[in-house]
Amino acid sequence: MSDKVEIAKLYREFEDALTDFVAASLSMDNDLGVVLPRRARLAKVRERLCSHPEVEQAKYDHIILKAWDMKRRWG
């Protein structure tokens, strides 16, 4: 797999995991059985992304801010 494809895949996985975690944490019951596995998945994906030598802070920040904005609107 080329580096461009690999890093793009990691960014997508991170954004998906973060969105999933935020959505679960905003659920009415906030069930730990639902939230904790998503948090663990998010941590693993984040670690893989941040350990990649081509990660760009601006792209990472954009993903975080996008999820934060979602949480502000729905939370």
PEMO-V444232 format. One record per residue. OMEGA is omega in degrees with one decimal (999 if undefined). Layout:
BEGIN
omega = <OMEGA/OMEGA>
END
This chain:
BEGIN
omega = <179.8/-179.6/-179.9/179.6/-179.1/-178.2/177.0/178.3/179.4/176.7/179.3/179.4/179.6/180.0/178.5/-179.3/179.1/178.3/178.6/179.2/-179.6/179.0/179.3/-179.0/177.7/-178.7/-175.2/-176.0/178.6/-177.3/-179.4/176.8/177.2/-174.0/-174.5/176.9/178.3/177.4/178.2/177.2/179.7/-179.3/180.0/-179.2/178.8/179.5/178.4/179.9/-175.0/178.4/178.8/-176.3/-177.0/179.3/179.8/-177.1/-178.5/178.8/178.2/179.3/179.5/179.2/179.4/-178.7/178.0/178.3/178.5/178.5/177.2/-178.7/179.4/-178.3/-173.9/-174.5/999>
END
